[in-house]
Amino acid sequence: MKISAKTEYACIAMLELASRYGSGEPVRIRKIAERHDVPPRFLVQILLQLKGAGLVVSTRGAAGGYHLVRPPDQVTLGEVMRVIEGGTKSNDHTTSASPDSPAVKALMQAWADVEKVQREMLNRITFAELLERARGHDDRMYYI
């Protein structure tokens, strides 16, 4: 599974927002960028894309920033990945061999099966669960 930098940064931003969910305080782009060494200009574009998808809202002004729209237990990795990567279709596999070959057909079906399981798993992992996992790696990180 290949994850683009853009998708990784989007998930990091969503984790930061999830960690502050319900606090009433917006999270600033600069804070996310500094904490995770993410380019701020890239993060602006990502958060605008997440906002366009209805996953986050922004607050303007000096004390502005971003908030999650829904609780972290109602947003999944799969959802964020689809927003950032677009609804990439499975079965985009190409083959150099004959597509009529029984071996190629069997391999293509196996790859499609793996992708299906992967999508199902990503759709089950919520940002609340990821926050718990992050806490296990660093006691200073992600308090709700």
DSSP file (Angstrom, degrees, kcal/mol; ACC not computed):
  #  RESIDUE AA STRUCTURE BP1 BP2  ACC     N-H-->O    O-->H-N    N-H-->O    O-->H-N    TCO  KAPPA ALPHA  PHI   PSI    X-CA   Y-CA   Z-CA
    1    1 A M              0   0    0      0, 0.0     2,-0.5     0, 0.0     0, 0.0   0.000 360.0 360.0 360.0 123.1    0.0    0.0    0.0
    2    2 A K        -     0   0    0      0, 0.0     2,-0.5     0, 0.0     0, 0.0  -0.870 360.0-165.3-102.4 130.6    1.5    3.3   -1.1
    3    3 A I        -     0   0    0     -2,-0.5     2,-0.0     4,-0.0    78,-0.0  -0.965  16.5-133.5-115.8 125.9    0.4    6.4    0.8
    4    4 A S     >  -     0   0    0     -2,-0.5     4,-2.4     1,-0.1     5,-0.2  -0.328  21.7-115.8 -72.5 159.1    1.1    9.8   -0.7
    5    5 A A  H  > S+     0   0    0      1,-0.2     4,-2.9     2,-0.2     5,-0.2   0.882 117.3  57.0 -60.5 -38.0    2.7   12.6    1.4
    6    6 A K  H  > S+     0   0    0      2,-0.2     4,-2.1     1,-0.2    -1,-0.2   0.913 108.2  45.3 -61.1 -43.8   -0.5   14.6    0.9
    7    7 A T  H  > S+     0   0    0      2,-0.2     4,-2.3     1,-0.2    -1,-0.2   0.911 112.8  50.9 -67.0 -42.2   -2.7   11.8    2.3
    8    8 A E  H  X S+     0   0    0     -4,-2.4     4,-2.3     1,-0.2    -2,-0.2   0.932 111.4  47.7 -60.5 -45.9   -0.3   11.3    5.2
    9    9 A Y  H  X S+     0   0    0     -4,-2.9     4,-2.7     1,-0.2    -1,-0.2   0.880 110.0  53.2 -64.0 -37.8   -0.3   15.1    6.0
   10   10 A A  H  X S+     0   0    0     -4,-2.1     4,-2.4    -5,-0.2    -1,-0.2   0.915 110.2  47.3 -62.6 -42.6   -4.1   15.1    5.8
   11   11 A C  H  X S+     0   0    0     -4,-2.3     4,-2.1     2,-0.2    -2,-0.2   0.881 111.3  51.2 -67.6 -38.0   -4.3   12.2    8.3
   12   12 A I  H  X S+     0   0    0     -4,-2.3     4,-2.2     2,-0.2    -2,-0.2   0.934 111.4  47.9 -62.7 -46.0   -1.9   14.0   10.6
   13   13 A A  H  X S+     0   0    0     -4,-2.7     4,-2.5     1,-0.2    -2,-0.2   0.911 110.8  51.1 -61.1 -42.4   -3.9   17.2   10.5
   14   14 A M  H  X S+     0   0    0     -4,-2.4     4,-2.6     1,-0.2    -1,-0.2   0.874 108.2  52.6 -64.2 -36.4   -7.1   15.2   11.2
   15   15 A L  H  X S+     0   0    0     -4,-2.1     4,-2.2     2,-0.2    -1,-0.2   0.917 109.1  49.4 -64.5 -42.3   -5.5   13.6   14.2
   16   16 A E  H  X S+     0   0    0     -4,-2.2     4,-0.8     2,-0.2    -2,-0.2   0.929 113.5  46.0 -61.4 -44.9   -4.5   17.0   15.5
   17   17 A L  H >< S+     0   0    0     -4,-2.5     3,-0.7     1,-0.2    51,-0.4   0.893 111.2  52.8 -65.7 -38.5   -8.1   18.3   15.0
   18   18 A A  H >< S+     0   0    0     -4,-2.6     3,-1.1     1,-0.2    -1,-0.2   0.875 103.6  57.4 -63.2 -37.1   -9.4   15.1   16.6
   19   19 A S  H 3< S+     0   0    0     -4,-2.2    -1,-0.2     1,-0.3    -2,-0.2   0.739 113.2  40.1 -67.4 -21.4   -7.3   15.6   19.6
   20   20 A R  T X< S+     0   0    0     -4,-0.8     3,-2.2    -3,-0.7     4,-0.4   0.306  83.3 137.7-107.4   6.5   -8.8   19.0   20.2
   21   21 A Y  T <  S+     0   0    0     -3,-1.1    -3,-0.1    -4,-0.3    48,-0.0  -0.294  75.0  12.8 -58.6 132.2  -12.4   18.0   19.3
   22   22 A G  T 3  S+     0   0    0     46,-0.2    -1,-0.3     1,-0.0    -4,-0.1   0.375  95.1 107.4  85.6  -5.2  -14.9   19.6   21.7
   23   23 A S  S <  S-     0   0    0     -3,-2.2    -2,-0.1     2,-0.2    -1,-0.0   0.723  79.6-132.7 -77.7 -20.5  -12.4   22.0   23.3
   24   24 A G  S    S+     0   0    0     -4,-0.4    -3,-0.1     1,-0.2    -1,-0.1   0.353  72.5 110.7  84.0  -7.6  -14.0   25.0   21.5
   25   25 A E        -     0   0    0     -5,-0.3    -1,-0.2    39,-0.0    -2,-0.2  -0.878  67.0-129.9-104.6 127.9  -10.6   26.2   20.4
   26   26 A P        -     0   0    0      0, 0.0     2,-0.5     0, 0.0    41,-0.2  -0.378  20.2-123.1 -70.7 154.2   -9.6   26.1   16.7
   27   27 A V  B     -A   66   0A   0     39,-2.5    39,-2.4    -2,-0.1     2,-0.2  -0.866  24.4-133.9-100.0 127.5   -6.3   24.5   15.7
   28   28 A R     >  -     0   0    0     -2,-0.5     4,-1.7    37,-0.2     3,-0.2  -0.538   9.6-130.8 -83.1 145.6   -4.0   26.7   13.8
   29   29 A I  H  > S+     0   0    0      1,-0.2     4,-2.9    -2,-0.2     5,-0.2   0.904 107.9  58.0 -58.3 -42.9   -2.3   25.5   10.7
   30   30 A R  H  > S+     0   0    0      1,-0.2     4,-2.6     2,-0.2     5,-0.2   0.877 104.0  51.8 -58.3 -39.3    1.0   26.8   12.0
   31   31 A K  H  > S+     0   0    0     -3,-0.2     4,-2.4     2,-0.2    -1,-0.2   0.924 112.0  45.2 -65.1 -44.3    0.8   24.7   15.1
   32   32 A I  H  X S+     0   0    0     -4,-1.7     4,-1.9     2,-0.2     6,-0.2   0.937 114.0  50.3 -62.8 -46.0    0.1   21.5   13.1
   33   33 A A  H  X>S+     0   0    0     -4,-2.9     5,-1.7     1,-0.2     4,-1.0   0.918 114.3  43.1 -60.3 -46.0    3.0   22.3   10.7
   34   34 A E  H  <5S+     0   0    0     -4,-2.6     3,-0.3    -5,-0.2    -1,-0.2   0.913 113.3  51.2 -67.9 -42.8    5.5   23.0   13.4
   35   35 A R  H  <5S+     0   0    0     -4,-2.4    -1,-0.2    -5,-0.2    -2,-0.2   0.823 125.0  25.4 -65.3 -31.8    4.5   20.0   15.5
   36   36 A H  H  <5S-     0   0    0     -4,-1.9    -1,-0.2    -5,-0.2    -2,-0.2   0.304 104.1-115.5-119.8   7.7    4.8   17.5   12.7
   37   37 A D  T  <5 +     0   0    0     -4,-1.0    -3,-0.2    -3,-0.3    -4,-0.1   0.939  60.8 153.5  56.2  51.0    7.3   19.2   10.3
   38   38 A V      < -     0   0    0     -5,-1.7    -1,-0.2    -6,-0.2    -2,-0.1  -0.915  54.6-104.5-109.9 135.6    4.7   19.6    7.6
   39   39 A P     >  -     0   0    0      0, 0.0     4,-2.1     0, 0.0     3,-0.4  -0.434  27.7-143.8 -60.5 120.9    5.0   22.4    5.0
   40   40 A P  H  > S+     0   0    0      0, 0.0     4,-2.1     0, 0.0     5,-0.1   0.862  96.6  53.9 -58.2 -38.9    2.4   25.0    6.0
   41   41 A R  H  > S+     0   0    0      1,-0.2     4,-1.5     2,-0.2     5,-0.1   0.887 110.1  47.3 -65.0 -36.9    1.5   26.0    2.4
   42   42 A F  H  > S+     0   0    0     -3,-0.4     4,-2.1     1,-0.2    -1,-0.2   0.890 109.7  54.0 -67.7 -39.8    0.8   22.4    1.6
   43   43 A L  H  X S+     0   0    0     -4,-2.1     4,-2.8     1,-0.2     5,-0.2   0.858 102.6  57.5 -64.0 -37.0   -1.3   22.0    4.7
   44   44 A V  H  X S+     0   0    0     -4,-2.1     4,-2.1     1,-0.2    -1,-0.2   0.944 108.5  46.1 -58.3 -48.2   -3.4   25.0    3.7
   45   45 A Q  H  X S+     0   0    0     -4,-1.5     4,-1.8     1,-0.2    -2,-0.2   0.902 113.0  50.0 -61.6 -41.9   -4.4   23.3    0.5
   46   46 A I  H  X S+     0   0    0     -4,-2.1     4,-2.4     1,-0.2    -2,-0.2   0.927 110.6  48.3 -64.0 -46.1   -5.1   20.0    2.3
   47   47 A L  H  X S+     0   0    0     -4,-2.8     4,-2.4     1,-0.2    -1,-0.2   0.848 109.0  53.9 -67.0 -33.0   -7.3   21.6    4.9
   48   48 A L  H  X S+     0   0    0     -4,-2.1     4,-2.5    -5,-0.2    -1,-0.2   0.892 109.1  49.0 -65.0 -38.0   -9.2   23.5    2.2
   49   49 A Q  H  X S+     0   0    0     -4,-1.8     4,-1.3     2,-0.2    -2,-0.2   0.916 112.2  47.6 -66.6 -42.8   -9.9   20.2    0.5
   50   50 A L  H  <>S+     0   0    0     -4,-2.4     5,-2.4     1,-0.2     6,-0.8   0.865 111.9  51.2 -65.3 -36.2  -11.0   18.6    3.7
   51   51 A K  H ><5S+     0   0    0     -4,-2.4     3,-1.7     1,-0.2    -2,-0.2   0.919 106.5  53.5 -65.8 -43.8  -13.2   21.7    4.3
   52   52 A G  H 3<5S+     0   0    0     -4,-2.5    -1,-0.2     1,-0.3    -2,-0.2   0.802 107.2  52.7 -60.7 -29.0  -14.7   21.3    0.9
   53   53 A A  T 3<5S-     0   0    0     -4,-1.3    -1,-0.3    -5,-0.1    -2,-0.2   0.482 117.8-114.2 -85.6  -2.9  -15.6   17.7    1.7
   54   54 A G  T < 5S+     0   0    0     -3,-1.7    -3,-0.2    -4,-0.2    -2,-0.1   0.682  85.8 114.6  80.8  17.7  -17.4   18.8    4.9
   55   55 A L  S   <S+     0   0    0     -5,-2.4    14,-2.3     1,-0.1    15,-0.5   0.766  79.2  22.7 -89.5 -27.4  -14.9   17.1    7.3
   56   56 A V  E     -B   68   0A   0     -6,-0.8     2,-0.3    12,-0.3    -2,-0.2  -0.919  63.7-152.0-134.5 160.3  -13.6   20.3    8.9
   57   57 A V  E     -B   67   0A   0     10,-2.1    10,-2.3    -2,-0.3     2,-0.3  -0.934  16.3-136.3-127.1 155.3  -14.8   23.9    9.3
   58   58 A S  E     -B   66   0A   0     -2,-0.3     2,-0.5     8,-0.2     8,-0.2  -0.824   2.9-151.0-113.9 154.1  -12.6   27.0    9.7
   59   59 A T  E     -B   65   0A   0      6,-2.9     6,-1.4    -2,-0.3     2,-0.1  -0.990  21.9-141.2-118.9 128.0  -12.8   30.0   12.0
   60   60 A R        +     0   0    0     -2,-0.5     3,-0.2     4,-0.2     2,-0.1  -0.383  51.8  47.8 -85.9 164.8  -11.5   33.2   10.6
   61   61 A G  S >  S-     0   0    0      1,-0.2     3,-2.0     2,-0.1    -2,-0.1  -0.346 101.1 -46.5 103.7-179.3   -9.5   35.9   12.4
   62   62 A A  T 3  S+     0   0    0      1,-0.3    -1,-0.2    -2,-0.1    -2,-0.0   0.824 139.3  39.6 -60.1 -34.3   -6.5   36.2   14.7
   63   63 A A  T 3  S+     0   0    0     -3,-0.2    -1,-0.3     2,-0.0    -2,-0.1   0.094  98.0 123.8-101.3  22.0   -7.8   33.3   16.9
   64   64 A G    <   +     0   0    0     -3,-2.0     2,-0.3   -39,-0.1    -4,-0.2  -0.113  19.7 121.5 -80.8 176.9   -8.9   31.3   14.0
   65   65 A G  E     - B   0  59A   0     -6,-1.4    -6,-2.9   -37,-0.1     2,-0.3  -0.969  54.5 -52.9 163.9-152.1   -8.1   27.8   12.8
   66   66 A Y  E     -AB  27  58A   0    -39,-2.4   -39,-2.5    -2,-0.3     2,-0.3  -0.883  34.3-172.3-124.7 151.8   -9.9   24.6   12.0
   67   67 A H  E     - B   0  57A   0    -10,-2.3   -10,-2.1    -2,-0.3     2,-0.2  -0.945  31.9-107.3-132.4 153.6  -12.2   22.2   13.8
   68   68 A L  E     - B   0  56A   0    -51,-0.4   -12,-0.3    -2,-0.3   -46,-0.2  -0.591  19.8-147.9 -73.4 146.1  -13.6   18.7   13.0
   69   69 A V  S    S+     0   0    0    -14,-2.3    -1,-0.1    -2,-0.2   -13,-0.1   0.872  81.3  33.1 -80.8 -41.5  -17.2   18.8   12.0
   70   70 A R  S    S-     0   0    0    -15,-0.5     5,-0.1     1,-0.1    -1,-0.0  -0.745 100.2 -85.2-113.4 160.9  -18.0   15.3   13.5
   71   71 A P    >   -     0   0    0      0, 0.0     3,-2.4     0, 0.0     4,-0.1  -0.279  43.1-111.1 -60.2 150.8  -16.7   13.5   16.5
   72   72 A P  G >  S+     0   0    0      0, 0.0    56,-1.3     0, 0.0    55,-1.2   0.759 116.7  61.9 -57.3 -26.3  -13.4   11.6   15.9
   73   73 A D  G 3  S+     0   0    0      1,-0.2    53,-0.0    54,-0.2     3,-0.0   0.484 102.2  53.1 -80.0   0.5  -15.2    8.3   16.4
   74   74 A Q  G <  S+     0   0    0     -3,-2.4     2,-0.4     1,-0.0    -1,-0.2   0.251  95.9  75.3-115.7  10.7  -17.4    9.1   13.3
   75   75 A V    <   -     0   0    0     -3,-1.0    52,-2.0    -4,-0.1    53,-0.3  -0.990  66.1-160.3-124.5 129.1  -14.6    9.9   10.9
   76   76 A T  B  >  -C  126   0B   0     -2,-0.4     4,-1.9    50,-0.2    50,-0.2  -0.688  29.9-120.3-109.7 160.6  -12.6    7.1    9.3
   77   77 A L  H  > S+     0   0    0     48,-2.5     4,-2.8    45,-0.6     5,-0.2   0.904 114.6  56.8 -58.6 -42.6   -9.2    6.8    7.6
   78   78 A G  H  > S+     0   0    0     44,-2.3     4,-2.2    47,-0.3    -1,-0.2   0.888 104.8  51.3 -58.6 -40.9  -10.9    5.5    4.5
   79   79 A E  H  > S+     0   0    0     43,-0.3     4,-1.9     2,-0.2    -1,-0.2   0.932 112.3  45.0 -63.4 -46.8  -13.1    8.6    4.3
   80   80 A V  H  X S+     0   0    0     -4,-1.9     4,-2.4     1,-0.2     5,-0.2   0.911 112.4  52.1 -64.5 -42.5  -10.2   11.0    4.6
   81   81 A M  H  X S+     0   0    0     -4,-2.8     4,-3.0     1,-0.2     5,-0.3   0.891 108.2  51.1 -62.6 -39.4   -8.1    9.0    2.1
   82   82 A R  H  X S+     0   0    0     -4,-2.2     4,-1.5    -5,-0.2    -1,-0.2   0.895 110.2  50.2 -64.7 -39.1  -11.0    9.1   -0.5
   83   83 A V  H  < S+     0   0    0     -4,-1.9    -2,-0.2     2,-0.2    -1,-0.2   0.937 118.8  36.7 -63.5 -46.3  -11.3   12.8   -0.1
   84   84 A I  H  < S+     0   0    0     -4,-2.4    -2,-0.2     1,-0.2    -3,-0.2   0.916 127.4  33.6 -76.1 -44.4   -7.6   13.4   -0.6
   85   85 A E  H  < S-     0   0    0     -4,-3.0    -3,-0.2    -5,-0.2    -1,-0.2   0.608 108.4-123.0 -88.4 -12.0   -6.8   10.8   -3.2
   86   86 A G     <  -     0   0    0     -4,-1.5     2,-2.9    -5,-0.3    -1,-0.2  -0.040  48.8 -55.0  83.0 162.6  -10.2   10.9   -5.0
   87   87 A G        -     0   0    0     -4,-0.1    -1,-0.1    -3,-0.1    -5,-0.1  -0.381  67.3-166.6 -74.6  68.2  -12.4    7.9   -5.4
   88   88 A T        -     0   0    0     -2,-2.9     2,-0.3     1,-0.1    -2,-0.1  -0.347  16.8-127.7 -60.5 133.3   -9.7    5.8   -7.0
   89   89 A K        -     0   0    0      1,-0.1     3,-0.4     2,-0.1    -1,-0.1  -0.585  13.9-128.1 -83.1 141.3  -11.3    2.8   -8.6
   90   90 A S  S    S+     0   0    0     -2,-0.3    -1,-0.1     1,-0.2    22,-0.1  -0.289  91.2  54.1 -74.7 175.4  -10.0   -0.6   -7.8
   91   91 A N        +     0   0    0     17,-0.1    -1,-0.2     1,-0.1    21,-0.1   0.735  65.4 130.1  65.9  23.4   -9.3   -2.9  -10.7
   92   92 A D        +     0   0    0     -3,-0.4     2,-0.1     2,-0.1    -1,-0.1   0.251  36.6 128.4 -84.2  12.8   -7.0   -0.2  -12.2
   93   93 A H        -     0   0    0     15,-0.1     2,-0.3     1,-0.0    15,-0.0  -0.427  42.9-162.2 -71.5 140.5   -4.4   -2.9  -12.5
   94   94 A T        -     0   0    0     -2,-0.1     2,-0.4    14,-0.0     3,-0.1  -0.840   3.5-150.6-116.5 161.0   -2.8   -3.2  -15.9
   95   95 A T        -     0   0    0     -2,-0.3     9,-0.0     2,-0.1    -2,-0.0  -0.975  20.1-155.3-133.8 146.3   -0.9   -6.2  -17.1
   96   96 A S  S    S+     0   0    0     -2,-0.4    -1,-0.1     2,-0.1     2,-0.1   0.644  83.5  71.3 -88.1 -18.5    2.0   -6.7  -19.5
   97   97 A A  S    S-     0   0    0      1,-0.1    -2,-0.1    -3,-0.1     0, 0.0  -0.286 108.2 -66.0 -88.5 178.4    0.9  -10.3  -20.1
   98   98 A S    >   -     0   0    0      1,-0.2     3,-1.7    -2,-0.1     6,-0.3  -0.503  36.6-146.8 -67.8 124.3   -2.2  -11.4  -22.0
   99   99 A P  T 3  S+     0   0    0      0, 0.0    -1,-0.2     0, 0.0    -2,-0.0   0.666  99.0  60.8 -66.9 -13.1   -5.4  -10.3  -20.1
  100  100 A D  T 3  S+     0   0    0      4,-0.1    -2,-0.1     5,-0.0     3,-0.0   0.515  78.2 113.4 -88.4  -5.8   -7.0  -13.5  -21.4
  101  101 A S    <>  -     0   0    0     -3,-1.7     4,-2.6     1,-0.1     5,-0.2  -0.461  68.6-137.7 -67.9 133.7   -4.5  -15.7  -19.6
  102  102 A P  H  > S+     0   0    0      0, 0.0     4,-2.2     0, 0.0     5,-0.2   0.869 105.8  53.1 -58.5 -36.9   -6.0  -17.8  -16.8
  103  103 A A  H  > S+     0   0    0      2,-0.2     4,-2.3     1,-0.2     5,-0.2   0.919 110.0  46.7 -65.2 -43.1   -3.0  -17.0  -14.6
  104  104 A V  H  > S+     0   0    0     -6,-0.3     4,-2.9     2,-0.2     5,-0.2   0.913 111.5  51.6 -65.1 -42.9   -3.4  -13.2  -15.2
  105  105 A K  H  X S+     0   0    0     -4,-2.6     4,-2.1     1,-0.2    -1,-0.2   0.912 110.4  48.8 -60.7 -41.7   -7.1  -13.5  -14.5
  106  106 A A  H  X S+     0   0    0     -4,-2.2     4,-2.2     2,-0.2    -1,-0.2   0.913 112.9  47.6 -64.3 -42.9   -6.4  -15.3  -11.2
  107  107 A L  H  X S+     0   0    0     -4,-2.3     4,-2.6     2,-0.2     5,-0.2   0.917 110.5  51.5 -64.5 -43.5   -3.8  -12.7  -10.2
  108  108 A M  H  X S+     0   0    0     -4,-2.9     4,-2.2     1,-0.2    -1,-0.2   0.900 110.8  48.6 -60.9 -40.8   -6.1   -9.8  -11.0
  109  109 A Q  H  X S+     0   0    0     -4,-2.1     4,-2.3    -5,-0.2    -1,-0.2   0.905 110.5  51.1 -65.8 -41.2   -8.9  -11.3   -8.9
  110  110 A A  H  X S+     0   0    0     -4,-2.2     4,-2.2     2,-0.2    -2,-0.2   0.915 110.8  48.4 -62.2 -43.4   -6.5  -11.9   -6.0
  111  111 A W  H  X S+     0   0    0     -4,-2.6     4,-2.3     1,-0.2    -1,-0.2   0.891 110.8  50.8 -65.1 -38.8   -5.4   -8.2   -6.2
  112  112 A A  H  X S+     0   0    0     -4,-2.2     4,-2.0    -5,-0.2    -1,-0.2   0.892 109.4  51.4 -63.8 -39.7   -9.0   -7.0   -6.3
  113  113 A D  H  X S+     0   0    0     -4,-2.3     4,-2.0     2,-0.2    -2,-0.2   0.908 109.9  49.1 -63.1 -42.2   -9.8   -9.2   -3.2
  114  114 A V  H  X S+     0   0    0     -4,-2.2     4,-2.4     1,-0.2    -2,-0.2   0.918 110.3  50.9 -63.8 -43.4   -6.9   -7.7   -1.3
  115  115 A E  H  X S+     0   0    0     -4,-2.3     4,-2.7     1,-0.2    -1,-0.2   0.881 108.0  53.3 -61.9 -38.0   -8.0   -4.2   -2.2
  116  116 A K  H  X S+     0   0    0     -4,-2.0     4,-2.4     2,-0.2    -1,-0.2   0.933 110.5  45.7 -63.9 -45.5  -11.5   -4.9   -1.0
  117  117 A V  H  X S+     0   0    0     -4,-2.0     4,-2.4     1,-0.2    -2,-0.2   0.902 112.3  52.4 -63.3 -41.0  -10.2   -6.1    2.4
  118  118 A Q  H  X S+     0   0    0     -4,-2.4     4,-2.5     2,-0.2    -2,-0.2   0.933 109.9  47.7 -61.0 -47.4   -7.9   -3.1    2.6
  119  119 A R  H  X S+     0   0    0     -4,-2.7     4,-1.9     1,-0.2    -2,-0.2   0.916 111.4  51.1 -59.9 -44.3  -10.8   -0.6    1.9
  120  120 A E  H  X S+     0   0    0     -4,-2.4     4,-0.5     1,-0.2    -1,-0.2   0.906 111.4  47.8 -61.2 -41.4  -13.0   -2.4    4.5
  121  121 A M  H >X S+     0   0    0     -4,-2.4     3,-1.2     1,-0.2     4,-1.2   0.925 110.4  50.5 -66.3 -44.7  -10.3   -2.1    7.1
  122  122 A L  H 3< S+     0   0    0     -4,-2.5   -44,-2.3     1,-0.3   -45,-0.6   0.833 107.7  55.0 -62.4 -31.9   -9.6    1.6    6.4
  123  123 A N  H 3< S+     0   0    0     -4,-1.9    -1,-0.3   -46,-0.2    -2,-0.2   0.603 107.7  50.2 -77.7 -10.9  -13.3    2.3    6.7
  124  124 A R  H << S+     0   0    0     -3,-1.2     2,-0.7    -4,-0.5    -2,-0.2   0.681  89.0  89.0 -96.0 -22.0  -13.4    0.7   10.2
  125  125 A I     <  -     0   0    0     -4,-1.2   -48,-2.5    -3,-0.1   -47,-0.3  -0.682  63.5-165.8 -84.4 114.3  -10.4    2.6   11.6
  126  126 A T  B  >  -C   76   0B   0     -2,-0.7     4,-1.9   -50,-0.2   -50,-0.2  -0.513  32.7-116.0 -94.6 164.8  -11.7    5.8   13.2
  127  127 A F  H  > S+     0   0    0    -52,-2.0     4,-1.9   -55,-1.2   -54,-0.2   0.754 116.5  60.6 -71.8 -23.3   -9.7    8.8   14.3
  128  128 A A  H  > S+     0   0    0    -56,-1.3     4,-1.7   -53,-0.3    -1,-0.2   0.918 106.3  46.8 -64.8 -42.7  -10.7    8.2   17.9
  129  129 A E  H  > S+     0   0    0    -57,-0.2     4,-2.2     1,-0.2    -2,-0.2   0.898 110.2  52.6 -64.9 -40.6   -9.0    4.8   17.6
  130  130 A L  H  X S+     0   0    0     -4,-1.9     4,-2.6     1,-0.2    -1,-0.2   0.866 105.2  55.5 -64.1 -35.5   -5.9    6.4   16.1
  131  131 A L  H  X S+     0   0    0     -4,-1.9     4,-2.2     2,-0.2    -1,-0.2   0.914 107.6  49.3 -62.0 -41.7   -5.8    8.8   19.0
  132  132 A E  H  X S+     0   0    0     -4,-1.7     4,-1.3     1,-0.2    -2,-0.2   0.911 111.2  49.1 -63.2 -42.1   -5.7    5.9   21.4
  133  133 A R  H  X S+     0   0    0     -4,-2.2     4,-0.6     1,-0.2     3,-0.2   0.903 109.4  52.4 -63.4 -41.0   -2.9    4.3   19.3
  134  134 A A  H >X S+     0   0    0     -4,-2.6     4,-1.6     1,-0.2     3,-1.3   0.890 103.9  56.9 -63.8 -39.1   -0.9    7.6   19.3
  135  135 A R  H 3< S+     0   0    0     -4,-2.2    -1,-0.2     1,-0.3    -2,-0.2   0.858 101.0  58.1 -60.1 -33.9   -1.2    7.8   23.1
  136  136 A G  H 3< S+     0   0    0     -4,-1.3    -1,-0.3    -3,-0.2    -2,-0.2   0.707 110.0  44.0 -68.4 -19.6    0.4    4.4   23.3
  137  137 A H  H << S+     0   0    0     -3,-1.3     2,-0.3    -4,-0.6    -1,-0.2   0.688 128.0  16.4 -97.0 -22.6    3.4    5.8   21.4
  138  138 A D    ><  -     0   0    0     -4,-1.6     3,-1.5     3,-0.1    -1,-0.3  -0.861  55.0-157.7-157.3 114.5    3.8    9.1   23.2
  139  139 A D  T 3  S+     0   0    0     -2,-0.3    -1,-0.1     1,-0.3    -4,-0.1   0.713  96.0  58.4 -66.0 -21.1    2.4   10.1   26.6
  140  140 A R  T 3  S+     0   0    0     -5,-0.0     2,-0.3     3,-0.0    -1,-0.3   0.524  94.3  89.6 -84.4  -4.5    2.7   13.8   25.7
  141  141 A M  S <  S-     0   0    0     -3,-1.5    -3,-0.1     1,-0.2    -4,-0.1  -0.738  82.1  -2.5-109.5 141.5    0.6   13.5   22.6
  142  142 A Y        +     0   0    0     -2,-0.3     2,-0.5     1,-0.2    -1,-0.2   0.960  58.3 178.9  57.9  77.6   -3.1   13.8   21.8
  143  143 A Y              0   0    0     -3,-0.2    -1,-0.2     1,-0.1    -3,-0.0  -0.914 360.0 360.0-106.1 135.9   -5.2   14.5   24.8
  144  144 A I              0   0    0     -2,-0.5    -1,-0.1  -124,-0.1    -2,-0.0   0.406 360.0 360.0 -96.7 360.0   -8.9   14.9   24.4
